[in-house]
Amino acid sequence: MNIKTVVKTVIFFTALIFFSVSGQSSDRQVINKLKNVVIAFYTEYLSALNDPDTESGLTKSQNAIDKYTNKNLRKLQDENDSGADYFLSAQEACPDWLNHITVHQEKIKNNIAELELNLGVGNSLSVYDVHMVMENSHWLMDSVEFKSRKTEGCYQD
């Protein structure tokens, strides 16, 4: 093997490794953006629900909805006649949910993402599927589907 062949082989494999790592880093950045959108929404939304000033809380919750969701989700929310909050599938939020928001099991394909959202801990753990879409270069929540809740009670410290 001559020196030119060795140099070309080294350059090729170096480039291959670089682009492989770059692609993984890019995927991780997208996943982090998705998670951040869901966590930011639920942080703002749950904080608004806990606002002692009802009018201010309604304004803050609507601002969070407008910022992090698309028209399809807002339509689903408007059509919800269950008597429960669309984003929580409950009539009231557990106090621990605000401090225990986690996102798992991400699947991304062609500007569509599926995430699993966990709110709370212990007996108040509630699990949701969050569907997200890329619209105008922004990830937005497209639907939220309740999956399960450990019990109807809230976690007590």
C-alpha positions, 0 to 999 in steps of 0.5 A: 500500500502506498502513502497516498492510499493510506492518507486517503483511507485515513481522511475518508474514515476521519470524515466518516466518523466526523459526519456520524458524530455530527448527525448524532449531535444534531439529532440530540439537539432536535430531541432537546428542542422537542423536550424543551417545548413540552416542558416549557408549555407545562411549566407555564400552563401549570403555573398559570393554573396556580395563579391566585389571580384568576383573570391573570391565570387565564391570560397566562394559560392562553398565552402558553397555549398560543405560544406552544400549540398549533391550530389543530390542538386548539381545535381539539381543546375547543371540542373537548366536552369531557369536563376535564382540562384537555391538557391534564385529563383532570379537573384539578392539577396536583401540586407536585406536577409543576415540579415533576415534568419529564419527557421520554421515549421520543420518536421523530420522523419527517417533522413529526414527533411522538413524546411521552410526558410524565407529570408528578411522582408516586400516586399522582404520576400521570402519563400522556402521549404528546404529538408534535409537528414542525410548522414554520420552523418551530416545533408545536404541540399538535395533540395530547392524549392521556394514557394513565394515572397511578391513582386519583389522589395527589402525591403528598410530601 
